[in-house]
Amino acid sequence: MSSVLAHGGDVAALTGRHLRHLRRTPEKIIGVALTPVAMVVILGYLFATVVEVKNTGGSYREYIMAGVFAQIGLSCIGITAIGVAGDLEKGLIDRFRSLPMGRATVLVSHTLADLAAAALSIVLVALTGLAVGWRVHGSFAENAAGFLLLLAFAYAMLWVGALLGMMMRNLEAISGVAALLLVLFSFLSSSFMPLTGLPGWLQVLAEWNPVSAVSEACRQLWGNTGAVASGSIPVEHPVIVSLASIGLLIAILIPLSLRVYRTSATR
């Protein structure tokens, strides 16, 4: 990342370009927020009276909100992937590559601009949650830490999208894969239902899903209804597991994405 620091002005300029494009195409924010907002309304409002979170003694609306917020990060994968693939298809990245700027500048600016879209989506989902009765009960520091954790998770997912966009390039294929990842990682987790009813091997897999850890960490920080204690490390120590998972993903994805970026012109 030293090249990013050395070319901070280039990062700022390209990030500004993406943000201006975002302002002209608000459907990008709608694309990130639409599914989570729909989940808040459908699960938190329509199903709240018929779904019970057993053995927790808490509200189902409070339980699902952390999972819905985590879903925003998953929604970011497709947005960034399509954006990067589109720039490759139009030849913009090849033009940027010919300029005297750091090799990380283009991808970092993409992810930073899309992180702004994710932050706005979090605000929209939070307002929707408040409208259906969701509340936080932690201290100001704990509540803020929960939202910062969501942004960190979203940023890791943005790098998944950057890598996916460079490797696949085909916009229709990217949309399909991104939708599959959204459904798979959302529902194979504790986002919307406790995992106690799953078979043993599948329960372990779902508990170690980073989405489960992030969801449970936010519930813990916000004082919301949490998962049933199971004795597993992700359930008992979700904040630590979340931070470790996010750090590992970023440590792997950024260098890998930059390596693919260097060779993408020859593909």
Disulfide bonds with the S-S distance in Angstrom:
none
